[in-house]
């Protein structure tokens, strides 16, 4: 496993049946000169290095927004000060034998970008005005636009042809399709009551699990649902019963859904719930601002969730590291 810690008698196991995981709290070792801020996403490269992005604060422009750790949680490097004040989505993608980071930033930053694994910018883009869904000047604005004419991107999903999908999760609620040369191609979604439209299209992924027809899965967060589309963006069905789902990933035959209601739900290839990890919904309802009260945190439970990252080697989350218990 990617986390090579020895087992102890007091280790924490969470999950159900075949889907049980060991929990390692306070896993990343952050240097004193840096501080954790509002963390939104993590990604893992082929070497097992973990990339953590946080929103950061606008008045800390010299503070990096991306931290990198090795598979033991040791700090390696930091970069991405250009995303400070809006860092949100981060994914690792291999292209032509080389890995790159895709970053989405909202709030005052309002951009999406491609970087090397050491932080050099490959390209940097603002609102796709050719889509026709944004207000004039939205491609140059640095003021948050909390309306359906604003651009506040949140997360990515990748396409086999080299293109990608980008969720405008807090702005227009559209899912944009770009080709491999970062040209805008099309979009679907927008604001609405479901069945093809959204109320916070926060996260997305391309589901290519064995035995299933490839599809696009979008978290319609404020509706507490997942919406499933074919690869052309045509609505197919809705899965309900989630607690503010924030993003989606797949691992082997499982779909992983992190929810802001303090849990990760695992679904099998039939999209049946097989396990729920770290559930602490009752405590979130009872303890106001629980995430700001570390003295009241309980081992094995979340205080608020971000995105799970899945690789053939491990699944890891902040503030805990997770690895299969078997």
C-alpha atoms as one frame of an Amber mdcrd trajectory, in Angstrom:
protein
   0.000   0.000   0.000   1.075   3.570  -0.455   0.990   4.177   3.309   3.714
   1.929   4.736   3.048   2.554   8.413   3.079  -0.378  10.837  -0.256  -1.466
  12.217  -1.071  -0.847  15.868  -3.699  -2.143  18.279  -5.412   1.240  18.360
  -5.600   1.769  14.571  -8.932   2.992  13.238 -10.909   0.955  10.728 -13.907
   2.406   8.932 -16.266   1.033   6.303 -18.352  -2.086   5.863 -17.839  -5.674
   4.693 -15.265  -5.890   1.908 -14.933  -2.119   1.833 -13.010  -1.360   5.009
 -10.181   1.168   5.272  -7.470   2.078   7.762  -7.382   5.728   8.845  -4.189
   7.717   9.490  -4.909  11.126  11.000  -2.635  14.176  10.675  -0.857  12.459
   7.817   0.761  15.377   5.877   3.750  17.069   7.539   3.411  20.776   6.686
   6.349  23.143   7.375   5.722  25.820  10.001   6.179  28.614   7.447   2.998
  27.497   5.631  -0.569  27.263   6.887  -3.568  25.126   5.977  -6.401  27.222
   4.651  -9.709  26.166   3.056  -8.723  22.932   1.300 -10.840  21.789  -1.646
  -9.112  19.018  -3.555  -6.281  16.502  -3.786  -4.646  14.520  -6.601  -2.055
  11.736  -6.790   0.574  11.159  -9.490   2.033   7.804 -10.592   4.876   8.051
  -8.097   2.425   8.369  -5.213   3.039  12.081  -4.620  -0.018  13.874  -3.264
  -0.994  17.374  -4.495  -3.248  19.380  -2.181  -4.856  22.632  -3.318  -6.501
  25.142  -1.062  -8.543  28.225  -1.754  -6.251  30.457   0.214  -6.740  34.097
   1.027  -6.658  37.014  -1.368  -4.402  39.035   0.935  -1.780  36.247   0.964
  -0.784  36.328  -2.708   2.782  35.252  -1.941   1.611  32.135  -0.108   1.527
  29.013  -2.330  -1.846  27.435  -3.014  -0.583  23.909  -3.817   1.351  21.663
  -1.425   3.049  18.435  -2.495   3.810  15.455  -0.225   5.418  12.079  -0.801
   3.640   8.801  -0.084   4.703   8.986   3.567   3.257  12.462   4.068   6.638
  14.211   3.956   6.498  17.730   2.489   8.257  18.049  -0.882   7.463  21.464
  -2.368   4.865  24.215  -2.735   3.827  26.443  -5.623   0.761  28.052  -7.202
   0.610  31.464  -5.526  -1.283  32.690  -8.629  -4.286  30.668  -7.421  -4.238
  32.067  -3.882  -7.692  33.390  -3.079  -9.478  30.925  -5.356  -7.709  27.554
  -5.627 -10.270  24.773  -5.979  -9.971  21.833  -8.402  -6.821  19.840  -9.134
  -6.289  16.689 -11.207  -3.258  14.804 -12.556  -3.325  13.721 -16.191  -0.771
  11.779 -18.233  -0.221  13.034 -21.772   2.399  11.530 -24.083   4.197   9.854
 -21.205   4.381  13.042 -19.099   2.110  13.986 -16.208   0.513  17.406 -15.801
  -1.708  19.196 -13.292  -5.043  20.709 -14.284  -6.139  23.440 -11.873  -9.462
  25.281 -11.529  -9.737  28.442  -9.448 -12.847  30.428  -8.514 -13.533  33.425
  -6.242 -11.253  36.336  -7.283  -9.023  34.211  -9.554 -11.633  32.796 -11.988
  -9.390  30.713 -14.235  -8.378  27.212 -15.274  -4.825  26.188 -16.090  -2.425
  23.389 -16.961   0.880  23.088 -15.058   3.851  20.769 -14.889   4.202  18.734
 -11.718   6.712  21.292 -10.452   4.433  24.262 -11.054   5.454  25.727 -14.422
   2.461  27.084 -16.381   1.708  25.352 -19.701  -1.417  27.411 -20.397  -3.778
  29.654 -18.441  -7.374  30.462 -19.454 -10.292  32.586 -18.269 -14.041  32.397
 -19.020 -14.933  30.874 -22.425 -16.854  33.850 -23.794 -17.594  32.013 -27.052
 -20.020  29.827 -25.086 -22.422  32.763 -24.936 -23.373  32.195 -21.305 -21.261
  34.872 -19.573 -21.700  38.565 -18.920 -19.447  40.975 -20.871 -16.043  41.326
 -19.223 -16.283  38.091 -17.283 -13.068  36.898 -18.948 -11.097  39.770 -17.378
 -12.973  40.268 -14.112 -11.386  39.446 -10.740 -14.555  40.080  -8.752 -16.511
  36.989  -7.666 -19.700  36.718  -9.713 -22.166  34.694  -7.664 -24.775  34.634
 -10.399 -25.602  32.563 -13.470 -23.668  34.933 -15.757 -20.463  34.558 -13.745
 -17.496  32.195 -14.197 -16.430  30.318 -11.051 -14.971  26.959 -12.177 -14.538
  24.091  -9.761 -13.465  20.732 -11.246 -12.328  18.724 -14.319 -12.980  15.410
 -16.048 -10.876  14.022 -18.890 -11.873  12.703 -22.326 -10.189   9.976 -24.369
  -9.586  12.294 -27.345  -7.297  14.527 -25.285 -10.003  17.051 -24.480 -11.593
  17.656 -21.119 -14.729  18.792 -19.320 -14.815  21.737 -16.924 -17.549  22.305
 -14.344 -18.539  25.918 -13.693 -19.817  24.860 -10.324 -20.501  28.211  -8.676
 -21.084  30.395 -11.731 -23.240  29.458 -14.712 -23.742  25.810 -13.599 -22.664
  24.727 -17.109 -20.379  21.835 -18.004 -17.995  22.978 -20.739 -16.250  20.689
 -23.237 -12.796  21.663 -24.574 -10.670  19.922 -27.195  -7.029  18.903 -26.739
  -5.900  22.367 -27.877  -8.051  24.067 -25.192 -10.615  25.310 -27.729 -14.151
  25.540 -26.368 -16.390  23.015 -28.163 -19.782  22.932 -26.447 -21.569  22.989
 -23.115 -24.588  21.475 -21.403 -26.509  22.014 -18.197 -27.139  25.404 -16.674
 -29.348  26.414 -13.758 -32.572  24.534 -13.130 -34.460  21.953 -11.095 -32.634
  18.832 -12.271 -32.869  16.282 -15.099 -30.192  18.001 -17.138 -29.913  21.271
 -15.221 -28.292  21.974 -11.869 -28.234  23.840  -8.611 -24.449  23.930  -8.096
 -22.760  21.652 -10.670 -19.796  21.274  -8.362 -17.949  18.121  -9.438 -17.811
  15.641 -12.306 -16.060  12.574 -13.644 -16.140  10.221 -16.634 -17.329   6.823
 -15.441 -15.547   4.083 -17.405 -15.898   1.253 -14.903 -15.869  -2.249 -16.427
 -19.275  -3.499 -17.493 -20.803  -0.041 -17.830 -21.351   2.194 -20.844 -19.058
   5.234 -20.434 -20.925   8.210 -19.011 -20.443  11.639 -17.473 -21.402  11.923
 -13.800 -22.077  15.399 -12.368 -22.691  16.219  -8.711 -25.778  18.439  -8.458
 -24.735  19.401  -4.955 -27.538  21.607  -3.668 -30.086  19.053  -4.933 -28.209
  16.261  -3.078 -28.042  14.175  -6.255 -25.777  12.817  -8.966 -26.860  13.290
 -12.562 -25.673  10.906 -15.256 -25.231  11.904 -18.919 -24.073  10.084 -22.019
 -20.759  11.135 -23.524 -22.529  13.722 -25.700 -24.006  15.439 -22.645 -27.535
  14.065 -22.971 -29.308  13.513 -19.645 -29.853   9.875 -18.651 -30.812   9.533
 -14.988 -30.515  10.918 -11.452 -29.185   9.170  -8.344 -30.502  10.586  -5.063
 -29.878  10.157  -1.345 -26.595  12.044  -0.931 -25.680  14.785   1.527 -24.323
  17.683  -0.568 -22.145  15.575  -2.927 -19.030  17.536  -3.866 -17.223  15.460
  -6.482 -16.881  11.996  -8.032 -14.073   9.586  -8.789 -13.881   5.917  -9.729
 -11.591   3.165  -8.461 -11.776  -0.393  -9.767 -15.512  -1.209  -9.780 -16.384
   1.529  -7.267 -17.642   5.074  -7.640 -16.528   7.326  -4.761 -18.704  10.274
  -3.776 -17.428  12.708  -1.101 -20.234  14.614   0.592 -20.053  17.825   2.590
 -22.268  16.093   5.117 -19.096  14.440   6.405 -18.921  11.118   4.609 -17.712
   9.293   1.510 -20.260   7.021  -0.158 -19.035   4.050  -2.202 -21.229   2.616
  -4.974 -20.638  -0.601  -6.902 -20.887  -1.080 -10.672 -24.686  -1.249 -10.356
 -24.591   2.106  -8.524 -25.751   0.434  -5.327 -24.394   1.836  -2.040 -21.938
  -0.677  -0.549 -20.299   1.446   2.168 -20.238   4.898   3.734 -17.055   6.135
   5.385 -16.472   8.628   8.169 -20.141   9.385   8.756 -20.619  12.170  11.325
 -23.761  13.932  10.124 -25.395  13.954  13.560 -22.372  15.604  15.179 -22.214
  18.220  12.422 -25.808  19.113  13.201 -25.182  19.233  16.958 -21.812  21.007
  17.156 -21.796  24.420  15.489 -18.654  25.126  13.418 -17.201  21.716  14.247
 -14.327  22.090  11.801 -13.099  25.101  13.776 -13.004  23.118  17.029 -10.220
  20.523  16.736 -10.508  19.637  20.407 -13.912  18.119  19.590 -12.862  16.110
  16.528 -13.276  12.341  16.799 -10.878   9.854  15.270 -12.302   8.179  12.176
 -14.876  10.902  11.530 -14.841  13.857   9.187 -15.659  17.411  10.146 -16.309
  18.430   6.550 -15.296  16.684   3.363 -13.273  17.306   0.292 -12.533  15.129
  -2.717 -11.230  11.551  -2.538  -8.408  10.633  -4.857  -8.266   7.133  -6.231
  -5.332   5.386  -7.828  -4.542   1.670  -8.190  -2.398   2.111  -5.073  -4.498
   3.972  -2.518  -7.239   6.365  -1.622  -6.183   9.387   0.410  -7.938  12.322
   2.010  -7.018  15.318   4.151  -6.824  15.406   7.149  -6.578  11.622   7.167
  -4.793   9.075   5.029  -6.866   6.090   3.991  -5.694   2.696   2.775  -7.538
  -0.623   2.382  -7.569  -2.505   5.672  -7.264  -5.952   4.145
